[in-house]
Amino acid sequence: MPWRVEILDHRVERELDALPTGVRAKLDQIVQLIEDFGPRDIGASHVRFLRDRLWEIRADSHDGHGRVLFVGKNSRLIMLYAFLKKTRRTPNAAISTAKSRLKEI
């Protein structure tokens, strides 16, 4: 069964649009891989589990380290929050934002 990648709402669209060009291009490549093979089969260099049903897409390029937090449900992947990562760990504020948006689903 093929995977479908969805954007939660206009807030996430704006966050995605704010990402640098190189990061957005890498993200688009990873999304295509997810749609073709599923998030578990493309490897930890692109997708990894965080906690509490949250996963992250890791879109790294020369423009920065982009992250998209998402939840998988059936064969749907719903993007909840997108940002540029500036520290080694995923910020707790980013996880909190994604969790609060997850409650809206």
URPERA-V471931 format. One record per residue. N is the residue number from 1. PHI is phi in whole degrees, 0 to 359 (999 if undefined). OMEGA is omega in degrees with one decimal (999 if undefined). Layout:
BEGIN
n:N phi:PHI omega:OMEGA
n:N phi:PHI omega:OMEGA
END
This chain:
BEGIN
n:1 phi:999 omega:-177.7
n:2 phi:288 omega:177.3
n:3 phi:271 omega:177.2
n:4 phi:236 omega:179.6
n:5 phi:260 omega:-177.9
n:6 phi:234 omega:174.9
n:7 phi:257 omega:-175.0
n:8 phi:304 omega:-177.3
n:9 phi:195 omega:-176.2
n:10 phi:296 omega:178.0
n:11 phi:297 omega:-179.6
n:12 phi:290 omega:176.5
n:13 phi:302 omega:178.5
n:14 phi:297 omega:178.6
n:15 phi:296 omega:177.8
n:16 phi:294 omega:179.3
n:17 phi:295 omega:-179.3
n:18 phi:280 omega:179.5
n:19 phi:291 omega:176.8
n:20 phi:300 omega:-175.4
n:21 phi:305 omega:-179.2
n:22 phi:296 omega:178.8
n:23 phi:294 omega:-179.1
n:24 phi:295 omega:178.2
n:25 phi:296 omega:178.5
n:26 phi:295 omega:177.6
n:27 phi:299 omega:178.6
n:28 phi:299 omega:176.9
n:29 phi:296 omega:-179.0
n:30 phi:293 omega:177.6
n:31 phi:300 omega:178.3
n:32 phi:297 omega:176.8
n:33 phi:298 omega:179.1
n:34 phi:298 omega:-179.8
n:35 phi:296 omega:-179.0
n:36 phi:279 omega:-170.1
n:37 phi:238 omega:-175.9
n:38 phi:93 omega:-174.2
n:39 phi:292 omega:-177.2
n:40 phi:284 omega:-173.2
n:41 phi:263 omega:-178.0
n:42 phi:261 omega:171.5
n:43 phi:102 omega:-175.8
n:44 phi:290 omega:177.6
n:45 phi:289 omega:179.9
n:46 phi:251 omega:-175.4
n:47 phi:223 omega:175.8
n:48 phi:215 omega:178.2
n:49 phi:282 omega:175.6
n:50 phi:261 omega:178.0
n:51 phi:182 omega:175.2
n:52 phi:50 omega:179.4
n:53 phi:70 omega:-178.2
n:54 phi:267 omega:175.3
n:55 phi:238 omega:174.5
n:56 phi:227 omega:169.8
n:57 phi:268 omega:-177.6
n:58 phi:250 omega:-177.4
n:59 phi:252 omega:-178.9
n:60 phi:260 omega:175.5
n:61 phi:211 omega:178.2
n:62 phi:294 omega:179.7
n:63 phi:276 omega:-179.1
n:64 phi:146 omega:-178.2
n:65 phi:247 omega:179.9
n:66 phi:275 omega:176.9
n:67 phi:226 omega:172.6
n:68 phi:231 omega:177.3
n:69 phi:270 omega:-175.8
n:70 phi:213 omega:174.7
n:71 phi:234 omega:176.5
n:72 phi:256 omega:-179.8
n:73 phi:218 omega:-173.1
n:74 phi:55 omega:177.4
n:75 phi:252 omega:178.5
n:76 phi:244 omega:173.6
n:77 phi:241 omega:-176.2
n:78 phi:247 omega:178.7
n:79 phi:285 omega:-175.4
n:80 phi:252 omega:-174.8
n:81 phi:201 omega:179.2
n:82 phi:235 omega:-178.4
n:83 phi:199 omega:171.5
n:84 phi:266 omega:-178.1
n:85 phi:274 omega:-177.8
n:86 phi:245 omega:179.2
n:87 phi:238 omega:-177.7
n:88 phi:292 omega:-178.9
n:89 phi:262 omega:174.1
n:90 phi:291 omega:-176.2
n:91 phi:299 omega:177.5
n:92 phi:299 omega:178.6
n:93 phi:297 omega:178.3
n:94 phi:294 omega:179.3
n:95 phi:294 omega:178.6
n:96 phi:297 omega:177.9
n:97 phi:298 omega:-180.0
n:98 phi:297 omega:179.4
n:99 phi:297 omega:179.9
n:100 phi:293 omega:176.8
n:101 phi:289 omega:177.5
n:102 phi:298 omega:178.4
n:103 phi:295 omega:-179.5
n:104 phi:283 omega:-176.9
n:105 phi:283 omega:999
END
